[in-house]
């Protein structure tokens, strides 16, 4: 019997699906429109569609599915759209204004605070309750926990119907006892409440960031539990429909929360922001870890594809219908950060360092009050979508500009979605009339602005991180990712751009390439780290990681623990994270971590104090990642063939002027094929417009490498 693993990445416009046959390694890809009203509908349709496509001559049903891995934007969208309601906060007595005070800093871009209006806090101050009791920075109890105030706070939330509650007490990273007492009170007095404790979410110092991170977790937990429960029930029902066991299906779907925590009978996992996956049964307890779920999968899939082709260090660009996500991969590993944010909310969980810009295929072109042409960040999304979709869209988008200029074919997904070129033309002409340009220059201007929006995101992830963008090839994927690569090569001076096979499905493919991973952290600020203390903390963190991997079903001999540490020079306010070696903790271990810190600090900031005894080093956080390795799908090779393939057709395309451009079907190309622009290379989920003066060469893994001729 065949056995397949399925990856499903739900985006703002399309849901991308990849199935890998575990016996043959054969990869099947497909796409289906997303369903924003209920993302689970698009998810299930994608699963059914990829199984039909993978079937071939034999029947492949849900019985053949050995596992499903999902990349979701549900938590991200809730935060970006500020859909946060009925959220409460419990903190230490005397610190009720911690969210209002925040960091007392004005965001970049405001010359002085006179022009900046402080945004609403994630929890308004009237929904903050305080509880007496105090710990010091070592975790020692200064004042006992006030049970009476805790009961009053729990009843206050219960009486007002506030069911999502975050708890963050001062210095609970050093001692979680008071927070755990608060949870017991809430469970007794307000059993309907969904509670997040900062000692579970982020056991790390800096009270404001820890508070907001905990509240974000509490805010998205009810939504994620409902969503994961819905998917688990529907996957279970689909499997039972084939095995003829409706009673079992009814039992599995008996309780929403229970379904989410059990997961379906079929292994069902969710992608996390840190570059790992976790079972649905576990992820509902830590939903904040999924806030960059889809983009993280894309960066990892692109990293594997690029490394296989001999490019271990690359920039990744994931262009979708709503946004573009960029990241940097160094020596095969995407960069990680704990200084990320989602919208206006800082989230100090470990996540792949991704910069997102509102520049996708559905980004809307509009005229500012000053009369200048702008593109994005607002998007037409999947519904109603661009004008050319014919679903009631009324505004010109980036996709409409591509259609008008002939750079994409008059249909998407191999003909499944026909495009209305006349609607795109009428929209472009109307916009051109308002700004006084020709339709061609208007459409080209829309694409130029979009390309510069993408290039600015790439500069943020490279130049602002101390990296030279000219040192990195770029991997462009996603449905709209390859459309502007020729302009990005010129704007940024990129050496080349790699466009993988089926670029629209790289994120879904990435879901099948990642290990199970959980992160654990402990703040321990000291200028002289005792090896005994370090051994005790790492031992505790590795014990937590081992328990999680045991629950995920990994045998002890398959557990992998990756250590790291955050360090800084005395007097600095922020740390540098460096990997720490495995093995025994001795003086050689300490020297190696310090050496890595000095090297990384100089790389990031251009200076260091390796040999200056006046500047000591302070240890701040110790970290452990528990990893359960999986077997990754292999990437097949293509045979060599005609180095100068004949085009399948031609059409009028506008680059610098209108002209006939040959079109090629990517599936017909073989290794060594070389195409010179102007040309257009088309495939099921994406299109590569090749401008004059550029070449695209196919390597033995099916990647197209685009360069300046």
VENFEN-V722653 format. One record per residue. N is the residue number from 1. RES is the residue in one small letter. PSI is psi as a letter, one per 40 degrees, with the letter a starting at -180 (none if undefined). D_LAST is the distance of its C-alpha to the last C-alpha in Angstrom with 2 decimals. Layout:
{{N/RES/PSI/D_LAST} {N/RES/PSI/D_LAST}}
This chain:
{{1/x/h/49.26} {2/x/i/45.60} {3/x/h/44.60} {4/x/i/41.61} {5/x/i/40.38} {6/x/h/38.96} {7/x/h/36.81} {8/x/h/37.12} {9/x/h/35.11} {10/x/h/36.61} {11/x/a/34.37} {12/x/d/35.24} {13/x/d/33.94} {14/x/i/33.56} {15/x/h/35.24} {16/x/h/32.94} {17/x/h/34.65} {18/x/h/33.83} {19/x/h/36.39} {20/x/h/36.31} {21/x/h/38.80} {22/x/e/40.46} {23/x/d/41.54} {24/x/e/38.42} {25/x/e/35.64} {26/x/h/34.41} {27/x/h/32.58} {28/x/h/33.30} {29/x/i/31.73} {30/x/i/32.79} {31/x/i/33.07} {32/x/i/35.93} {33/x/h/36.58} {34/x/i/38.13} {35/x/g/41.72} {36/x/d/42.18} {37/x/d/45.93} {38/x/g/46.32} {39/x/d/43.20} {40/x/d/45.26} {41/x/d/45.25} {42/x/d/41.46} {43/x/d/41.62} {44/x/d/44.19} {45/x/d/42.56} {46/x/d/39.31} {47/x/d/41.33} {48/x/d/43.14} {49/x/d/39.99} {50/x/d/38.13} {51/x/d/41.33} {52/x/d/41.60} {53/x/d/38.03} {54/x/e/38.55} {55/x/d/41.87} {56/x/b/40.74} {57/x/e/43.87} {58/x/i/45.90} {59/x/h/47.13} {60/x/h/45.47} {61/x/a/47.53} {62/x/d/47.97} {63/x/d/50.14} {64/x/e/47.07} {65/x/h/45.38} {66/x/d/45.92} {67/x/i/44.33} {68/x/h/42.57} {69/x/h/40.37} {70/x/h/39.75} {71/x/h/37.47} {72/x/i/39.24} {73/x/e/38.92} {74/x/d/42.65} {75/x/d/43.57} {76/x/d/40.50} {77/x/d/41.17} {78/x/d/44.85} {79/x/d/44.06} {80/x/d/41.35} {81/x/e/43.76} {82/x/f/46.69} {83/x/g/48.83} {84/x/h/51.18} {85/x/i/54.90} {86/x/f/58.15} {87/x/h/56.87} {88/x/i/59.35} {89/x/h/59.19} {90/x/h/61.77} {91/x/a/61.64} {92/x/i/63.98} {93/x/h/66.90} {94/x/e/66.08} {95/x/f/62.31} {96/x/e/62.21} {97/x/e/59.90} {98/x/d/57.14} {99/x/d/54.71} {100/x/d/55.74} {101/x/d/55.35} {102/x/b/52.07} {103/x/e/50.21} {104/x/f/51.55} {105/x/i/48.05} {106/x/h/46.23} {107/x/i/42.68} {108/x/i/39.74} {109/x/e/39.20} {110/x/h/42.92} {111/x/d/44.15} {112/x/i/47.65} {113/x/e/49.59} {114/x/d/51.31} {115/x/e/48.43} {116/x/h/47.90} {117/x/h/49.96} {118/x/h/50.54} {119/x/i/49.45} {120/x/i/52.00} {121/x/i/52.44} {122/x/d/51.78} {123/x/h/55.59} {124/x/i/57.79} {125/x/d/60.49} {126/x/e/63.31} {127/x/f/61.97} {128/x/h/61.99} {129/x/i/65.00} {130/x/i/65.98} {131/x/h/67.97} {132/x/i/69.98} {133/x/i/69.37} {134/x/h/67.36} {135/x/i/65.51} {136/x/a/64.41} {137/x/e/61.02} {138/x/e/62.34} {139/x/e/63.42} {140/x/i/67.11} {141/x/h/69.16} {142/x/d/70.51} {143/x/i/72.04} {144/x/i/72.63} {145/x/h/70.83} {146/x/g/72.75} {147/x/d/73.34} {148/x/d/75.24} {149/x/d/72.39} {150/x/d/69.95} {151/x/d/72.16} {152/x/d/72.42} {153/x/d/68.65} {154/x/d/68.16} {155/x/d/70.83} {156/x/d/69.40} {157/x/d/66.05} {158/x/d/67.92} {159/x/d/70.10} {160/x/e/67.16} {161/x/f/65.11} {162/x/h/62.26} {163/x/e/60.94} {164/x/h/57.75} {165/x/h/58.67} {166/x/i/56.86} {167/x/h/58.92} {168/x/h/57.94} {169/x/i/60.69} {170/x/h/60.41} {171/x/f/59.43} {172/x/e/59.38} {173/x/d/56.43} {174/x/d/59.09} {175/x/h/61.74} {176/x/e/61.23} {177/x/d/64.98} {178/x/d/65.57} {179/x/d/62.61} {180/x/d/63.80} {181/x/d/67.28} {182/x/d/65.82} {183/x/d/64.14} {184/x/d/67.50} {185/x/d/69.16} {186/x/d/66.57} {187/x/d/66.88} {188/x/d/70.64} {189/x/d/70.91} {190/x/g/67.82} {191/x/e/66.86} {192/x/e/64.51} {193/x/i/62.21} {194/x/h/58.73} {195/x/h/58.58} {196/x/h/55.82} {197/x/h/56.88} {198/x/d/54.74} {199/x/d/55.89} {200/x/d/54.27} {201/x/d/51.11} {202/x/g/50.26} {203/x/g/52.66} {204/x/i/51.20} {205/x/i/52.57} {206/x/g/51.73} {207/x/d/54.03} {208/x/d/52.11} {209/x/d/48.87} {210/x/d/50.99} {211/x/d/53.04} {212/x/d/50.15} {213/x/d/48.37} {214/x/d/51.67} {215/x/d/52.23} {216/x/d/48.79} {217/x/d/49.67} {218/x/d/53.00} {219/x/d/51.51} {220/x/e/49.07} {221/x/d/51.43} {222/x/d/53.49} {223/x/d/50.47} {224/x/d/48.69} {225/x/d/51.95} {226/x/d/52.46} {227/x/d/48.89} {228/x/d/48.84} {229/x/d/52.38} {230/x/d/51.37} {231/x/d/48.46} {232/x/d/50.65} {233/x/d/53.39} {234/x/d/51.14} {235/x/d/49.48} {236/x/d/52.96} {237/x/d/54.31} {238/x/d/51.50} {239/x/d/52.26} {240/x/d/56.00} {241/x/d/55.70} {242/x/d/54.50} {243/x/e/57.23} {244/x/f/59.95} {245/x/g/61.14} {246/x/d/61.53} {247/x/d/64.10} {248/x/d/61.63} {249/x/d/59.13} {250/x/d/61.83} {251/x/d/62.70} {252/x/d/59.11} {253/x/f/58.71} {254/x/d/62.04} {255/x/h/60.87} {256/x/d/57.66} {257/x/d/57.63} {258/x/d/58.86} {259/x/d/56.10} {260/x/d/53.46} {261/x/d/55.02} {262/x/d/55.63} {263/x/i/52.37} {264/x/i/52.44} {265/x/d/53.65} {266/x/h/50.05} {267/x/h/48.08} {268/x/h/46.28} {269/x/i/44.13} {270/x/h/42.27} {271/x/i/39.14} {272/x/i/39.85} {273/x/d/37.94} {274/x/e/38.15} {275/x/e/35.96} {276/x/i/38.93} {277/x/i/40.99} {278/x/i/44.73} {279/x/i/47.18} {280/x/d/48.20} {281/x/d/51.74} {282/x/d/50.68} {283/x/d/48.03} {284/x/e/50.60} {285/x/e/52.32} {286/x/f/49.26} {287/x/d/47.23} {288/x/d/45.60} {289/x/e/43.45} {290/x/e/41.58} {291/x/d/40.38} {292/x/f/36.66} {293/x/d/37.08} {294/x/d/34.14} {295/x/d/31.39} {296/x/d/32.58} {297/x/d/32.17} {298/x/d/28.57} {299/x/d/27.69} {300/x/d/29.53} {301/x/d/28.04} {302/x/d/24.46} {303/x/d/25.54} {304/x/d/26.89} {305/x/d/23.90} {306/x/d/21.50} {307/x/d/24.04} {308/x/d/24.47} {309/x/e/20.78} {310/x/f/21.07} {311/x/g/20.19} {312/x/d/23.65} {313/x/h/22.72} {314/x/i/20.70} {315/x/h/21.04} {316/x/h/22.25} {317/x/h/22.03} {318/x/h/24.56} {319/x/h/24.37} {320/x/a/27.57} {321/x/d/29.61} {322/x/d/31.50} {323/x/i/29.54} {324/x/h/26.55} {325/x/h/27.41} {326/x/i/25.37} {327/x/i/26.39} {328/x/h/25.42} {329/x/h/25.87} {330/x/h/26.74} {331/x/f/27.50} {332/x/e/27.74} {333/x/h/30.16} {334/x/i/29.62} {335/x/i/31.24} {336/x/i/34.78} {337/x/i/36.84} {338/x/e/40.45} {339/x/f/39.94} {340/x/i/38.44} {341/x/i/39.83} {342/x/h/39.88} {343/x/b/40.24} {344/x/e/42.91} {345/x/h/44.43} {346/x/h/43.71} {347/x/h/43.56} {348/x/f/43.94} {349/x/i/43.35} {350/x/h/40.63} {351/x/i/37.46} {352/x/h/33.77} {353/x/g/32.34} {354/x/h/30.66} {355/x/h/29.90} {356/x/h/30.27} {357/x/i/29.38} {358/x/g/30.59} {359/x/g/27.23} {360/x/a/27.15} {361/x/d/26.95} {362/x/e/30.58} {363/x/h/30.44} {364/x/h/32.52} {365/x/h/31.56} {366/x/i/34.61} {367/x/h/35.95} {368/x/i/37.54} {369/x/d/40.98} {370/x/e/39.35} {371/x/e/37.47} {372/x/i/33.92} {373/x/h/31.56} {374/x/i/31.30} {375/x/h/29.72} {376/x/a/31.57} {377/x/e/32.98} {378/x/i/35.41} {379/x/i/34.28} {380/x/e/35.63} {381/x/a/35.42} {382/x/d/36.38} {383/x/h/39.54} {384/x/e/39.48} {385/x/a/35.67} {386/x/i/33.35} {387/x/d/34.80} {388/x/e/32.95} {389/x/d/34.81} {390/x/f/38.02} {391/x/f/40.15} {392/x/e/41.54} {393/x/i/38.73} {394/x/e/39.26} {395/x/i/36.35} {396/x/h/32.73} {397/x/i/30.26} {398/x/d/26.53} {399/x/d/26.70} {400/x/d/28.42} {401/x/d/25.64} {402/x/d/23.07} {403/x/d/25.60} {404/x/d/26.32} {405/x/e/22.70} {406/x/e/22.39} {407/x/e/19.79} {408/x/i/22.27} {409/x/i/24.65} {410/x/f/28.27} {411/x/i/29.53} {412/x/i/29.01} {413/x/f/29.88} {414/x/f/29.62} {415/x/e/32.03} {416/x/d/34.51} {417/x/g/33.88} {418/x/i/33.55} {419/x/i/32.11} {420/x/g/33.90} {421/x/d/31.27} {422/x/d/34.13} {423/x/d/35.27} {424/x/d/31.82} {425/x/d/31.68} {426/x/d/35.23} {427/x/d/34.57} {428/x/d/31.48} {429/x/d/33.47} {430/x/d/36.42} {431/x/d/34.43} {432/x/d/32.73} {433/x/d/36.24} {434/x/d/37.38} {435/x/e/34.73} {436/x/f/34.50} {437/x/i/30.90} {438/x/i/29.59} {439/x/d/29.00} {440/x/d/25.25} {441/x/d/25.00} {442/x/d/27.27} {443/x/d/25.27} {444/x/d/21.96} {445/x/d/24.01} {446/x/d/25.29} {447/x/d/21.86} {448/x/d/20.84} {449/x/d/24.10} {450/x/d/23.63} {451/x/d/20.20} {452/x/d/21.93} {453/x/d/24.86} {454/x/d/22.76} {455/x/d/21.05} {456/x/d/24.61} {457/x/d/25.74} {458/x/d/23.00} {459/x/d/24.09} {460/x/d/27.66} {461/x/e/27.05} {462/x/c/25.13} {463/x/d/25.98} {464/x/e/29.55} {465/x/e/29.95} {466/x/f/28.98} {467/x/i/25.48} {468/x/h/22.21} {469/x/d/19.71} {470/x/e/16.83} {471/x/e/18.41} {472/x/h/18.06} {473/x/i/15.61} {474/x/h/16.85} {475/x/h/18.50} {476/x/h/18.71} {477/x/a/21.67} {478/x/i/24.61} {479/x/d/24.93} {480/x/e/23.01} {481/x/d/20.84} {482/x/e/17.55} {483/x/d/17.99} {484/x/e/16.57} {485/x/d/13.98} {486/x/d/11.05} {487/x/d/13.55} {488/x/d/14.75} {489/x/d/11.54} {490/x/d/11.81} {491/x/d/15.60} {492/x/e/16.11} {493/x/f/13.38} {494/x/i/13.05} {495/x/d/11.28} {496/x/i/10.65} {497/x/h/12.81} {498/x/h/14.98} {499/x/h/16.69} {500/x/i/19.87} {501/x/i/21.82} {502/x/f/24.28} {503/x/d/22.83} {504/x/e/25.82} {505/x/e/28.18} {506/x/d/26.83} {507/x/d/29.64} {508/x/d/32.24} {509/x/d/30.88} {510/x/d/31.10} {511/x/d/34.78} {512/x/e/35.45} {513/x/e/33.89} {514/x/i/36.02} {515/x/i/39.34} {516/x/h/42.54} {517/x/h/42.71} {518/x/i/45.28} {519/x/i/45.40} {520/x/i/48.57} {521/x/i/49.20} {522/x/h/52.25} {523/x/h/52.66} {524/x/g/54.55} {525/x/h/54.33} {526/x/i/55.59} {527/x/e/54.97} {528/x/g/56.31} {529/x/h/55.34} {530/x/h/58.12} {531/x/d/56.83} {532/x/d/59.69} {533/x/d/58.59} {534/x/d/54.96} {535/x/d/56.12} {536/x/d/58.29} {537/x/d/55.58} {538/x/d/52.90} {539/x/d/55.54} {540/x/d/56.39} {541/x/d/52.76} {542/x/d/52.07} {543/x/d/55.26} {544/x/d/54.03} {545/x/d/50.71} {546/x/d/52.64} {547/x/d/54.81} {548/x/d/51.83} {549/x/d/50.19} {550/x/d/53.59} {551/x/d/53.76} {552/x/e/50.32} {553/x/e/51.71} {554/x/h/49.99} {555/x/i/52.29} {556/x/d/53.02} {557/x/e/51.25} {558/x/e/47.95} {559/x/h/48.09} {560/x/h/45.48} {561/x/h/46.11} {562/x/h/43.45} {563/x/i/45.03} {564/x/i/43.68} {565/x/i/45.29} {566/x/h/44.87} {567/x/i/45.84} {568/x/i/46.02} {569/x/i/47.53} {570/x/h/51.09} {571/x/e/51.17} {572/x/i/47.75} {573/x/e/47.71} {574/x/i/44.69} {575/x/i/43.72} {576/x/h/40.83} {577/x/h/40.63} {578/x/i/40.08} {579/x/i/40.58} {580/x/h/43.94} {581/x/i/44.60} {582/x/i/46.67} {583/x/a/49.92} {584/x/i/53.07} {585/x/h/53.29} {586/x/a/54.40} {587/x/d/53.74} {588/x/d/50.65} {589/x/d/49.27} {590/x/d/50.02} {591/x/d/48.42} {592/x/d/45.20} {593/x/d/44.91} {594/x/d/45.64} {595/x/d/43.05} {596/x/d/40.37} {597/x/d/41.51} {598/x/d/41.26} {599/x/d/37.75} {600/x/d/36.51} {601/x/d/38.28} {602/x/d/36.62} {603/x/d/33.16} {604/x/d/33.87} {605/x/e/35.83} {606/x/e/35.16} {607/x/i/38.75} {608/x/i/41.37} {609/x/f/44.97} {610/x/d/44.94} {611/x/f/47.51} {612/x/h/49.36} {613/x/e/52.60} {614/x/e/53.21} {615/x/g/50.54} {616/x/i/51.56} {617/x/h/49.61} {618/x/h/50.87} {619/x/h/50.33} {620/x/d/50.08} {621/x/i/49.03} {622/x/h/49.00} {623/x/i/46.95} {624/x/h/46.78} {625/x/h/44.46} {626/x/h/46.10} {627/x/h/43.62} {628/x/h/44.40} {629/x/i/41.61} {630/x/i/40.58} {631/x/h/38.94} {632/x/i/35.29} {633/x/i/33.79} {634/x/i/31.60} {635/x/h/28.05} {636/x/i/27.89} {637/x/i/25.42} {638/x/i/23.90} {639/x/i/24.45} {640/x/i/21.84} {641/x/a/21.52} {642/x/h/19.56} {643/x/e/15.93} {644/x/g/15.25} {645/x/i/17.57} {646/x/i/19.26} {647/x/i/19.24} {648/x/d/22.62} {649/x/a/22.87} {650/x/i/21.33} {651/x/i/22.38} {652/x/h/22.10} {653/x/h/19.64} {654/x/h/19.34} {655/x/c/16.11} {656/x/d/16.77} {657/x/i/19.25} {658/x/i/20.80} {659/x/i/19.34} {660/x/h/19.53} {661/x/h/16.94} {662/x/i/17.36} {663/x/i/18.60} {664/x/i/18.61} {665/x/h/21.28} {666/x/d/20.00} {667/x/e/23.26} {668/x/e/22.62} {669/x/i/19.44} {670/x/i/20.07} {671/x/h/18.71} {672/x/e/15.84} {673/x/h/14.80} {674/x/h/11.14} {675/x/h/10.49} {676/x/h/7.98} {677/x/i/8.95} {678/x/h/11.45} {679/x/i/13.41} {680/x/h/15.87} {681/x/h/16.74} {682/x/i/20.42} {683/x/a/22.93} {684/x/d/26.45} {685/x/e/26.08} {686/x/i/22.74} {687/x/i/19.80} {688/x/h/16.02} {689/x/h/14.81} {690/x/h/11.09} {691/x/i/10.37} {692/x/h/8.87} {693/x/e/5.34} {694/x/i/4.80} {695/x/i/5.65} {696/x/h/9.12} {697/x/h/10.97} {698/x/h/14.75} {699/x/a/16.68} {700/x/e/20.35} {701/x/e/21.66} {702/x/e/20.02} {703/x/i/17.57} {704/x/h/14.18} {705/x/h/11.60} {706/x/h/8.95} {707/x/i/6.04} {708/x/h/3.82} {709/x/none/0.00}}
